[in-house]
Amino acid sequence: MAAPHVNRSLLKAVSFNMHGFHQGFSVVDDLIKELNPDLFLLQEHWLTPSNLYYFDTNFVNYFSVGSSAMSKCVGQGMLRGRPFGGTIVLIKKELRRVTQTVHCDERYVIVKVANYLFVNVYLPCVGTADRTVISDDILTDIWAWREHYSNCQLFIAGDFNVCLDNNSDVYSSNINDFLLRYSMSRCDDLFPQAKVATYANAALNHQSQIDYAVTSSSEDVVNFEVLDPDLNFSDHLPLLATVVINYSFDNNRHLLPHSGSKRFTQRQLRWDYADRISYYNYTGVHLSPVLDKLNDLTGSNNFSSNDYILGEVIDTAYEDIISVLQSASSLYVPFRSKNFLKFWWNEELRSLKEASVESNQMWKAAGKPRQGPIFTKRQSAACNIVNVLEKNKNLALLRTPMTYMKLCLTRTAQRFGSVGVLNLILVVNAQKSKVVLIAVLLLINLLITLEIRSITII
């Protein structure tokens, strides 16, 4: 039996507090296109358990490991107040064979990738009840897992919710004691140029460094930096670390999937970028012979009296037409994979994004002022794209009957009575779906009969 081979490879890991999935989505999407990271350690996605699939459907080249912080709230009834918390790790599918899920919790996730334990952590913020106790428990659990995987190095990154350089803070001192006790090195100490604010709230005019990455093997970290994307609706900045990992495989097993195992990709034609005139001319020329053939056959006596000939003609015409259309689309219509483009993205959003990026770059060049016309223009551009983005997403989602059902039921529970029912029926009528309307009316009748005044929408 052949001895296993050990390979060294560079792994790019990004840590980012999304401040909500929809706020942080654009940063993750742009980083994938620009830097193609191997690992994302994401905090505060704010998704309920039933919506965690957003990560898998929007980032198709990654698989996810994580949890929601709102499981208990959802189980207790209707959600009230703003969403909160949640941690998740996105891992490139090429790394699946050297990846193992170790532990998953609402405040931290541990995955083993090759010879490393990567820990995504979201420590409690100021004002959290039993903040120090929760933090100590998390750090103790993390190190217990580190001892269980004693042959692995440890890399922790996330939102620590405290400035570790504040020696007068007891909470900060506890975390620093943990790092010192177990010989963990801060990446911003290894790369001093990365000692910058990672959290900035323009409305409060406040910024601080509260996001960190620490490692048990400083020599494996070859680069660390704080990124500053031009389009970022979160109040945190992403951290990027490049780490050397070691992985082993034998002659029959490889890190990457076998080339013979092809992954099916559903194509989506981009008609907005198509050469429609050439497409029109090409199909006109190549479909004419098919039409002539059909005209000749339909005029013959054998065609109307022979079922076998009729079936053969239909099959042949179908194959000829499909062949022409496929050839035309491959020549004149570009395509992308099904999930490459978002269904709510359009030309208006594209131009708003360009304006937002341009105003943000101007703001950076001016020294990042906190007031004045340049600052106002930057904030206005960001607000414009957020408003249109939410509007487009909501309109697109409301096209599906199931979303209408959830909306209607939510309104019934919130406004139980004749007014709530009237609004609910008007919403369903807007969908013009008799099936949905009947189903909702039956559910309303059930709610009234059972005198149920609160429901949970999952």
PyMOL commands that set and color helices and strands:
alter all, ss='L'
color gray80, all
select helices_A, chain A and resi 21-34+49-51+53-58+71-76+93-98+131-148+170-181+187-190+192-194+218-220+271-273+276-298+301-305+307-332+347-365+373-397+401-414+418-431+434-450
alter helices_A, ss='H'
color red, helices_A
select strands_A, chain A and resi 5-17+39-43+62-67+87-92+99-104+108-113+116-122+153-159+185-186+199-201+206-208+211-215+221-226+239-249+267-269+335-337
alter strands_A, ss='S'
color yellow, strands_A
deselect
rebuild
show_as cartoon
